[in-house]
């Protein structure tokens, strides 16, 4: 865990309302948080809890109805396209579905070259760019020479997720938001992806925010855990506090849903 204790992303009274009048839906309800540099945070909640809406607000993909976001100590300003691009140099995302995260008409080479351009390295000699892309692929146990001229859809789900981490390796953002990044891949690939993300955090002091429904995963990877229900953070604390000393019934239920190897399975509840 990092020794840094500087705020990198802060929310004050963040609120999101979809629609208006009687048809309005309060998706995120005046949440406050203060994430630190180098910290690993998990926002845990069931489907419909508001966690994905919050993540899109943090990324600047969904507008904020009320409240403020502060990035590296300054109020976020993404009022123009240029300011959005500058903000996205500092905060990047890995999403649940790798298949929908790529432009199907852009080859792997183009995906990685775009990252170099975003980092201001688009004018480097061809050989230097090639070496940087090879290094990024090696970091995630991929061989660039085997991927070149391929389209992302020609890769497996696990390979696509690793390619997304290679993008992050090239971009080196201060914050990575990972929205259920391992839910669509097998257990072996899931462990590998998590190990790669934690290695990246250790090497760059990057803050990682996991959006997940899995409180067991949150306990395993996180410094801090925020529990979200009906658009509100109902409690938060260290991962040990949340698992060992939960205060609210919702958190206790999330914990009770985690399978435990020392408990017998209730096979009577399974219908065929």
C-alpha positions as CSV (number, residue, x, y, z in Angstrom):
1,X,0.0,0.0,0.0
2,X,1.3,3.4,-0.9
3,X,2.6,5.9,1.7
4,X,1.1,8.7,-0.3
5,X,-2.0,10.2,1.4
6,X,-2.8,12.9,-1.2
7,X,-6.4,13.1,-2.5
8,X,-6.6,12.2,-6.2
9,X,-10.4,12.0,-6.7
10,X,-13.0,13.5,-4.5
11,X,-16.7,13.8,-4.7
12,X,-18.9,16.1,-2.7
13,X,-22.7,15.6,-2.8
14,X,-22.6,13.8,-6.1
15,X,-26.1,13.2,-7.4
16,X,-27.5,11.8,-10.6
17,X,-31.2,12.0,-11.6
18,X,-32.5,10.5,-14.8
19,X,-35.7,11.9,-16.3
20,X,-37.9,14.5,-14.7
21,X,-41.1,14.9,-12.8
22,X,-42.9,11.8,-11.7
23,X,-40.8,9.6,-14.1
24,X,-37.5,10.8,-12.6
25,X,-35.1,8.2,-11.1
26,X,-32.6,9.0,-8.4
27,X,-29.7,6.8,-9.4
28,X,-26.9,8.4,-7.2
29,X,-27.9,10.3,-4.1
30,X,-25.5,12.9,-2.6
31,X,-22.5,10.6,-2.2
32,X,-19.2,11.8,-0.7
33,X,-15.8,10.2,-1.0
34,X,-12.1,11.0,-1.0
35,X,-9.8,8.5,-2.8
36,X,-6.0,8.8,-2.2
37,X,-3.1,8.4,-4.6
38,X,-2.0,4.7,-4.8
39,X,-5.1,3.4,-3.0
40,X,-7.1,0.4,-4.2
41,X,-10.8,1.0,-3.6
42,X,-13.8,-1.2,-4.3
43,X,-17.3,0.1,-4.7
44,X,-19.6,-2.9,-4.0
45,X,-23.2,-3.2,-4.7
46,X,-25.8,-5.3,-6.4
47,X,-27.3,-4.6,-9.8
48,X,-29.2,-1.3,-9.7
49,X,-27.3,0.0,-6.7
50,X,-26.0,3.0,-8.7
51,X,-22.3,1.9,-8.8
52,X,-22.0,1.9,-12.6
53,X,-23.8,5.2,-12.9
54,X,-21.3,6.6,-10.4
55,X,-18.4,5.2,-12.4
56,X,-19.7,6.9,-15.6
57,X,-20.0,10.2,-13.7
58,X,-16.4,9.8,-12.5
59,X,-15.2,9.1,-16.1
60,X,-17.2,12.1,-17.5
61,X,-19.4,9.8,-19.6
62,X,-22.5,10.8,-17.7
63,X,-23.4,14.3,-16.6
64,X,-23.6,15.3,-12.9
65,X,-27.0,16.5,-11.8
66,X,-25.7,18.0,-8.5
67,X,-22.4,18.0,-6.6
68,X,-18.8,18.4,-7.5
69,X,-15.8,16.2,-8.5
70,X,-12.3,17.2,-7.7
71,X,-9.3,15.7,-9.6
72,X,-5.9,16.0,-8.0
73,X,-7.1,18.8,-5.7
74,X,-8.8,20.9,-8.3
75,X,-12.5,21.1,-9.4
76,X,-12.9,19.0,-12.5
77,X,-13.5,20.9,-15.7
78,X,-14.5,18.9,-18.8
79,X,-16.6,21.6,-20.4
80,X,-14.8,21.4,-23.8
81,X,-13.6,18.4,-25.9
82,X,-9.9,19.5,-25.3
83,X,-10.5,19.5,-21.5
84,X,-12.2,16.1,-21.7
85,X,-9.2,14.6,-23.5
86,X,-6.8,16.2,-21.0
87,X,-8.9,14.7,-18.1
88,X,-8.9,11.2,-19.8
89,X,-5.0,11.2,-19.8
90,X,-5.3,11.0,-16.0
91,X,-8.3,8.6,-15.7
92,X,-8.9,5.5,-17.8
93,X,-11.2,2.5,-17.5
94,X,-11.4,-1.2,-18.1
95,X,-15.0,-2.4,-18.7
96,X,-16.8,-5.6,-18.1
97,X,-17.3,-6.6,-21.7
98,X,-14.1,-6.5,-23.6
99,X,-15.9,-7.2,-26.9
100,X,-17.7,-3.8,-26.7
101,X,-14.6,-1.9,-25.6
102,X,-12.9,-1.7,-29.0
103,X,-13.6,-0.2,-32.4
104,X,-14.1,-3.4,-34.5
105,X,-12.4,-1.6,-37.5
106,X,-9.2,-0.7,-35.6
107,X,-6.4,-3.3,-35.5
108,X,-4.4,-4.0,-32.4
109,X,-1.5,-1.9,-33.8
110,X,-3.9,1.1,-34.1
111,X,-5.3,0.6,-30.6
112,X,-1.8,0.8,-29.1
113,X,-0.6,3.6,-31.4
114,X,-3.6,5.7,-30.3
115,X,-2.3,5.4,-26.7
116,X,1.1,6.6,-27.7
117,X,-0.5,9.6,-29.5
118,X,-2.5,10.4,-26.4
119,X,0.7,10.5,-24.3
120,X,2.3,12.8,-26.8
121,X,4.6,10.1,-28.3
122,X,3.0,9.9,-31.7
123,X,6.0,11.5,-33.4
124,X,8.6,9.1,-32.0
125,X,10.6,7.1,-34.6
126,X,8.8,4.0,-35.8
127,X,11.2,1.7,-34.1
128,X,10.8,3.4,-30.7
129,X,7.1,3.2,-30.9
130,X,7.4,-0.5,-31.9
131,X,9.6,-1.2,-28.8
132,X,7.1,0.6,-26.5
133,X,4.2,-1.5,-27.9
134,X,6.2,-4.7,-27.5
135,X,7.1,-3.8,-23.9
136,X,3.4,-3.1,-23.1
137,X,2.4,-6.5,-24.6
138,X,5.1,-8.3,-22.7
139,X,3.9,-6.8,-19.5
140,X,0.6,-8.6,-19.9
141,X,2.1,-11.8,-21.3
142,X,1.2,-11.2,-24.9
143,X,3.5,-11.2,-27.9
144,X,3.1,-8.1,-30.1
145,X,4.4,-9.8,-33.2
146,X,1.6,-12.4,-32.9
147,X,-1.0,-9.7,-32.5
148,X,0.1,-7.2,-35.2
149,X,-2.4,-6.8,-38.1
150,X,-5.1,-8.7,-36.1
151,X,-8.4,-7.2,-35.1
152,X,-9.5,-7.3,-31.4
153,X,-12.4,-9.6,-32.2
154,X,-9.9,-12.2,-33.4
155,X,-8.5,-12.5,-29.8
156,X,-10.0,-14.4,-26.9
157,X,-11.8,-12.6,-24.1
158,X,-8.8,-13.0,-21.8
159,X,-6.5,-11.7,-24.5
160,X,-8.7,-8.7,-25.1
161,X,-8.8,-7.9,-21.3
162,X,-5.0,-8.1,-21.2
163,X,-4.7,-5.9,-24.3
164,X,-6.8,-3.3,-22.3
165,X,-4.3,-3.5,-19.5
166,X,-1.5,-3.0,-22.1
167,X,-3.3,0.2,-23.1
168,X,-3.2,1.3,-19.5
169,X,0.5,0.4,-19.3
170,X,1.2,2.8,-22.2
171,X,-1.1,5.6,-21.0
172,X,0.0,5.4,-17.3
173,X,-3.0,7.2,-16.0
174,X,-3.1,8.4,-12.3
175,X,-6.5,6.6,-11.8
176,X,-7.8,3.4,-13.3
177,X,-11.5,2.6,-13.0
178,X,-12.2,-1.2,-13.4
179,X,-15.9,-2.0,-13.8
180,X,-16.3,-5.7,-13.3
181,X,-13.2,-6.4,-15.3
182,X,-13.0,-10.1,-14.7
183,X,-16.7,-11.2,-14.6
184,X,-16.7,-12.5,-18.2
185,X,-13.5,-14.5,-18.2
186,X,-12.5,-17.9,-16.7
187,X,-11.1,-18.3,-13.2
188,X,-7.5,-18.7,-14.3
189,X,-7.6,-15.6,-16.5
190,X,-9.3,-13.7,-13.7
191,X,-6.5,-14.3,-11.3
192,X,-3.9,-13.4,-13.9
193,X,-5.7,-10.1,-14.8
194,X,-6.0,-9.1,-11.1
195,X,-2.3,-9.9,-10.5
196,X,-1.4,-7.7,-13.5
197,X,-3.5,-4.8,-12.3
198,X,-1.9,-5.0,-8.8
199,X,1.6,-5.1,-10.3
200,X,0.7,-2.0,-12.4
201,X,-0.4,-0.2,-9.2
202,X,2.8,-1.2,-7.4
203,X,5.0,0.1,-10.3
204,X,3.2,3.4,-11.0
205,X,1.4,4.3,-7.7
206,X,-1.8,4.3,-9.7
207,X,-5.1,4.5,-7.9
208,X,-7.4,1.7,-8.8
209,X,-11.2,1.8,-8.3
210,X,-13.0,-1.5,-8.7
211,X,-16.7,-1.5,-9.4
212,X,-18.0,-4.9,-8.4
213,X,-20.9,-6.9,-6.9
214,X,-18.4,-9.4,-5.3
215,X,-17.5,-8.4,-1.8
216,X,-15.2,-11.4,-1.5
217,X,-13.1,-10.0,-4.4
218,X,-13.2,-6.5,-2.8
219,X,-11.8,-7.9,0.4
220,X,-9.0,-9.7,-1.4
221,X,-7.8,-6.7,-3.5
222,X,-8.8,-3.5,-1.7
223,X,-7.4,-1.1,0.9
224,X,-10.9,0.6,1.2
225,X,-14.4,-0.7,0.5
226,X,-17.5,1.4,-0.1
227,X,-20.9,-0.4,0.1
228,X,-23.5,1.1,-2.2
229,X,-27.3,0.5,-1.9
230,X,-30.0,2.5,-3.7
231,X,-27.6,5.2,-4.8
232,X,-26.1,5.8,-1.3
233,X,-22.9,4.7,0.4
234,X,-24.4,2.9,3.4
235,X,-21.0,2.3,4.9
236,X,-17.3,2.3,4.1
237,X,-14.0,1.4,5.8
238,X,-11.0,-0.8,5.4
239,X,-11.5,-4.2,3.7
240,X,-10.9,-5.9,7.1
241,X,-13.6,-3.7,8.8
242,X,-16.1,-4.3,6.1
243,X,-15.7,-8.1,6.2
244,X,-15.1,-8.7,9.9
245,X,-17.3,-5.9,11.4
246,X,-20.1,-5.0,9.0
247,X,-22.6,-2.6,10.5
248,X,-25.6,-2.5,8.2
249,X,-27.9,-5.5,7.2
250,X,-27.2,-5.0,3.5
251,X,-23.4,-5.5,3.9
252,X,-24.1,-8.5,6.1
253,X,-26.3,-10.0,3.4
254,X,-23.6,-9.4,0.7
255,X,-21.1,-11.3,3.0
256,X,-23.5,-14.1,3.6
257,X,-23.9,-14.7,-0.1
258,X,-20.1,-15.4,-0.5
259,X,-19.6,-19.2,-0.8
260,X,-17.4,-20.6,2.1
261,X,-15.5,-23.7,1.6
262,X,-16.0,-24.9,5.1
263,X,-19.8,-24.8,4.9
264,X,-21.9,-27.6,3.4
265,X,-23.8,-26.5,0.2
266,X,-27.6,-26.4,0.5
267,X,-28.4,-28.6,-2.4
268,X,-32.1,-28.7,-1.4
269,X,-32.4,-25.1,-2.7
270,X,-31.4,-26.1,-6.2
271,X,-34.2,-26.9,-8.6
272,X,-33.7,-29.0,-11.7
